[in-house]
Amino acid sequence: MNDNIQYEPAPWSEQRQVPRIREPKDITQVRTAVDAVSGWLFPEEVDFLYNTARERAPFGAIVELGSFRGKSTVALASGIIASGAGTTVTAVDTFEGSANLEGLGLDTFGEFRANVESAGVADVVRPLRALTGDAARSFDAPISMLFVDADHSYEGVSADFRNWFPKLMPNAVIAFHDSTWEGVERLLHESVYGHLRDVRRHETICAARCAPARLGDQLRAWRDDPLRGKNTIRPLLRRIPAPIKRLVKH
């Protein structure tokens, strides 16, 4: 990872008419539809959500915590349809805005429904209008992919991790949006880097496999985790024998 990279918030998209995705295997159509939904996602993040959902859908449920107006939902649902698996994406949200938008009287559920229907993916979307903690208590299907994009405070994201992580099947993918927010970054430092396998960044999404970290993962944690003082460890990494370096790179 380049020390000079600065992770900025994903660009905001204004709401436009969402075109129908007539061929879900065509990533260009998916990108166009997702871009028309207001919200925050980088193009690389759209591709990651689509491709990961397409890969993981045959193995179990797809769940997202925090849906807003359905931007990420359309990407995930399109991946499910492209996979041919008979599963759904469960979209958990109060649809009343995020924690930093409280008090504005938002209700985005109507827009959410309209967006997923316009995109042609509503048949594989299961909206669950609830707090994430309440939803966790009633959700019992094995999860193959979990996208966490709800309360970004440390208390909120920690509770989501604590409540939902036990429901993930082995080798499931867990992904966190806005991973440079202070609360999310702290949770990743404590529970993901050096603990889970194949931790990777896709712009502001940080994703991992739900399996114990290997040696390469633990070494990468020293290199990539912003809270571990990576500048002080890099000189030591340069002295690691080549076979172990290959583990770090892959």
Backbone torsions as a table, in degrees:
resi	resn	phi	psi	omega
1	MET	NA	137.9	-179.2
2	ASN	-77.4	122.6	-179.4
3	ASP	-60.8	-24.3	-174.9
4	ASN	-86.2	-6.2	-179.1
5	ILE	-65.9	131.6	174.7
6	GLN	-112.9	119.5	-178.5
7	TYR	-87.0	110.9	179.9
8	GLU	-94.0	158.8	174.8
9	PRO	-59.2	146.4	179.2
10	ALA	-62.1	148.9	-178.0
11	PRO	-67.4	145.8	178.4
12	TRP	-83.6	134.4	175.7
13	SER	-107.3	129.6	174.6
14	GLU	-74.9	148.1	-179.5
15	GLN	-68.7	130.9	173.5
16	ARG	-132.2	175.4	175.1
17	GLN	-63.9	125.0	-176.9
18	VAL	-84.9	119.1	179.7
19	PRO	-73.7	149.7	179.0
20	ARG	-71.9	136.1	176.8
21	ILE	-87.1	102.7	-175.1
22	ARG	-85.0	-24.5	177.7
23	GLU	-131.8	93.8	-175.8
24	PRO	-61.7	-16.9	177.5
25	LYS	-82.2	-5.7	178.4
26	ASP	-93.1	101.8	-175.6
27	ILE	-62.1	-26.6	178.7
28	THR	-65.8	-41.4	176.8
29	GLN	-64.5	-40.3	179.5
30	VAL	-63.2	-46.5	179.6
31	ARG	-59.4	-42.0	-178.6
32	THR	-63.7	-43.1	179.4
33	ALA	-66.3	-44.7	-179.6
34	VAL	-62.5	-40.9	-178.5
35	ASP	-62.4	-25.6	-178.3
36	ALA	-79.8	-12.3	179.2
37	VAL	-90.6	130.8	-179.3
38	SER	-67.8	142.3	-178.1
39	GLY	151.4	-169.0	-173.9
40	TRP	-122.8	110.5	172.2
41	LEU	-156.0	136.0	170.3
42	PHE	-78.3	154.8	176.2
43	PRO	-54.8	-40.7	179.4
44	GLU	-63.9	-32.8	179.1
45	GLU	-70.1	-38.0	176.1
46	VAL	-59.7	-47.3	-179.8
47	ASP	-61.8	-41.1	179.9
48	PHE	-62.6	-47.3	-178.7
49	LEU	-62.3	-45.2	179.7
50	TYR	-61.8	-51.8	-175.6
51	ASN	-66.7	-38.2	-179.3
52	THR	-70.6	-41.7	176.4
53	ALA	-62.0	-40.1	178.9
54	ARG	-63.4	-37.9	179.4
55	GLU	-72.2	-41.5	-170.5
56	ARG	-90.8	-19.5	-175.2
57	ALA	-55.2	-38.2	-179.3
58	PRO	-65.5	-13.1	-173.3
59	PHE	-101.6	-16.7	-178.2
60	GLY	169.5	-170.8	-174.2
61	ALA	-71.7	151.6	172.6
62	ILE	-110.3	130.5	-178.0
63	VAL	-131.5	136.5	170.4
64	GLU	-122.7	137.1	177.3
65	LEU	-105.3	107.2	-174.7
66	GLY	100.0	108.3	-175.2
67	SER	-122.0	-26.1	178.9
68	PHE	54.7	-111.5	-178.6
69	ARG	-103.3	6.9	172.6
70	GLY	100.0	14.1	-177.6
71	LYS	-61.7	-56.3	178.9
72	SER	-68.7	-29.7	-180.0
73	THR	-60.5	-42.7	-179.7
74	VAL	-62.8	-41.0	179.1
75	ALA	-63.9	-46.5	-179.1
76	LEU	-65.5	-46.1	-178.7
77	ALA	-63.1	-37.8	178.6
78	SER	-63.4	-40.1	177.0
79	GLY	-63.2	-38.9	178.2
80	ILE	-62.7	-48.0	-179.4
81	ILE	-61.7	-42.1	-179.8
82	ALA	-63.6	-28.8	-179.0
83	SER	-74.0	-23.2	-176.0
84	GLY	79.3	4.0	179.8
85	ALA	-78.5	148.0	-179.4
86	GLY	-91.2	49.9	-179.5
87	THR	-116.1	-179.9	-179.3
88	THR	-132.3	166.5	168.2
89	VAL	-103.4	122.7	175.7
90	THR	-89.8	116.6	-175.8
91	ALA	-101.8	104.3	-175.4
92	VAL	-96.2	121.0	-179.8
93	ASP	-167.3	151.2	170.2
94	THR	-78.9	-18.0	-176.4
95	PHE	57.8	36.5	177.1
96	GLU	-123.2	26.2	-179.7
97	GLY	88.2	174.5	179.8
98	SER	-93.4	176.5	-177.0
99	ALA	-58.3	-34.7	-178.5
100	ASN	-82.9	0.3	177.5
101	LEU	-114.8	12.4	-177.9
102	GLU	-61.1	146.9	176.6
103	GLY	89.0	-1.1	-178.3
104	LEU	-95.1	-0.6	177.7
105	GLY	68.0	30.3	-178.9
106	LEU	-73.2	144.4	168.9
107	ASP	-144.6	100.8	-173.3
108	THR	-98.6	6.8	-174.2
109	PHE	-63.8	-41.2	178.3
110	GLY	-61.3	-43.1	178.2
111	GLU	-66.0	-39.2	177.0
112	PHE	-58.0	-51.3	-179.3
113	ARG	-59.9	-43.9	-179.2
114	ALA	-63.5	-39.0	-177.6
115	ASN	-68.3	-45.2	-178.6
116	VAL	-70.3	-32.1	176.9
117	GLU	-70.2	-42.2	179.5
118	SER	-63.6	-36.6	179.4
119	ALA	-73.4	-15.2	179.7
120	GLY	83.5	23.2	-177.2
121	VAL	-117.4	6.2	-172.7
122	ALA	-59.7	-28.8	-177.0
123	ASP	-65.0	-21.9	-179.8
124	VAL	-110.7	14.7	179.4
125	VAL	-110.7	126.5	177.8
126	ARG	-116.6	95.3	178.7
127	PRO	-72.0	136.7	178.2
128	LEU	-125.8	100.3	-173.6
129	ARG	-83.5	95.9	-174.8
130	ALA	-166.0	164.0	167.9
131	LEU	-68.0	147.8	-175.1
132	THR	-62.0	-35.3	178.8
133	GLY	-66.5	-41.9	178.0
134	ASP	-65.1	-41.2	-179.7
135	ALA	-63.7	-36.8	-178.5
136	ALA	-61.8	-35.5	-176.6
137	ARG	-66.9	-25.2	-177.2
138	SER	-106.7	-0.1	-176.9
139	PHE	-97.3	122.6	-175.6
140	ASP	-128.8	7.1	178.8
141	ALA	-81.6	143.2	176.4
142	PRO	-62.0	133.8	-175.7
143	ILE	-104.3	130.3	178.3
144	SER	-101.4	-17.2	175.5
145	MET	-150.6	131.0	177.8
146	LEU	-125.9	122.9	177.2
147	PHE	-109.5	116.2	-174.1
148	VAL	-101.7	113.4	-177.0
149	ASP	-149.7	42.9	-178.2
150	ALA	-105.1	-121.6	-179.8
151	ASP	-68.2	120.1	-176.9
152	HIS	-89.1	-1.1	176.3
153	SER	-68.1	157.7	-180.0
154	TYR	-59.9	-41.9	-179.9
155	GLU	-64.3	-42.1	-178.3
156	GLY	-68.3	-49.0	-177.5
157	VAL	-71.0	-30.7	176.2
158	SER	-65.7	-41.9	178.0
159	ALA	-63.6	-41.0	177.7
160	ASP	-62.6	-43.2	178.5
161	PHE	-62.6	-45.8	-178.4
162	ARG	-64.3	-39.5	-175.4
163	ASN	-79.9	-31.3	-172.0
164	TRP	-105.0	-27.0	-175.9
165	PHE	-57.6	-39.7	179.6
166	PRO	-63.1	-15.4	-178.7
167	LYS	-88.9	-5.5	-178.8
168	LEU	-81.0	136.0	178.3
169	MET	-78.6	160.6	178.0
170	PRO	-55.0	135.6	-179.8
171	ASN	69.7	10.5	171.8
172	ALA	-63.6	162.4	177.2
173	VAL	-104.2	130.3	171.7
174	ILE	-116.0	132.2	-175.6
175	ALA	-133.5	139.9	-179.3
176	PHE	-118.5	126.6	176.0
177	HIS	-85.5	158.1	178.7
178	ASP	53.7	50.2	-172.3
179	SER	-71.0	-6.6	177.4
180	THR	-95.9	-2.0	172.1
181	TRP	-65.0	144.3	-171.2
182	GLU	-55.2	-46.4	-177.6
183	GLY	-66.1	-41.8	179.5
184	VAL	-67.8	-43.0	-179.8
185	GLU	-59.8	-40.4	179.4
186	ARG	-65.7	-42.3	178.4
187	LEU	-62.8	-42.2	178.4
188	LEU	-61.4	-41.4	178.8
189	HIS	-61.4	-41.6	-174.8
190	GLU	-79.9	-32.4	-167.3
191	SER	-127.7	-9.8	-174.8
192	VAL	-117.0	-60.7	179.4
193	TYR	-59.7	125.4	179.0
194	GLY	78.7	-2.2	179.8
195	HIS	-115.0	-38.1	-179.1
196	LEU	-110.9	167.8	-172.2
197	ARG	-94.1	148.6	171.3
198	ASP	55.5	49.8	177.7
199	VAL	-71.0	126.4	-178.3
200	ARG	-139.2	151.8	174.7
201	ARG	-106.1	142.4	173.4
202	HIS	-132.0	88.8	-168.6
203	GLU	56.7	-115.9	-177.4
204	THR	-95.1	2.8	174.4
205	ILE	-88.3	132.4	172.3
206	CYS	-114.7	123.9	-174.3
207	ALA	-127.0	153.7	179.6
208	ALA	-150.6	161.7	173.0
209	ARG	-91.9	143.2	-179.5
210	CYS	-84.5	76.5	177.5
211	ALA	-152.5	152.9	-178.8
212	PRO	-59.7	141.9	179.4
213	ALA	-63.5	142.9	173.0
214	ARG	-96.9	179.4	-179.0
215	LEU	-57.1	-44.7	179.8
216	GLY	-60.1	-38.3	179.0
217	ASP	-65.8	-39.5	-179.3
218	GLN	-68.3	-37.4	177.2
219	LEU	-69.0	-39.9	176.9
220	ARG	-62.4	-32.3	179.1
221	ALA	-61.3	-40.5	177.2
222	TRP	-65.1	-31.5	-178.6
223	ARG	-78.9	-40.8	-166.7
224	ASP	-103.9	-26.7	-175.9
225	ASP	-68.1	116.5	-176.9
226	PRO	-60.6	-21.5	-176.4
227	LEU	-96.0	9.2	-178.9
228	ARG	-106.5	7.7	178.8
229	GLY	67.4	55.1	-171.8
230	LYS	-63.0	-25.9	-179.5
231	ASN	-66.1	-28.8	-179.9
232	THR	-81.4	-20.7	-176.9
233	ILE	-93.3	-19.8	-176.5
234	ARG	-57.9	-42.2	177.9
235	PRO	-58.4	-35.2	178.3
236	LEU	-69.8	-36.6	179.7
237	LEU	-63.2	-31.6	-178.9
238	ARG	-66.2	-21.1	-178.2
239	ARG	-90.5	-3.6	-178.4
240	ILE	-70.4	137.4	178.7
241	PRO	-57.1	150.9	-175.0
242	ALA	-54.5	-42.7	-179.5
243	PRO	-59.0	-37.5	179.6
244	ILE	-74.9	-34.2	176.4
245	LYS	-59.4	-37.3	179.0
246	ARG	-63.5	-33.7	175.9
247	LEU	-64.4	-38.3	-178.6
248	VAL	-67.1	-35.8	-174.6
249	LYS	-80.4	-18.9	-173.6
250	HIS	-117.0	NA	NA
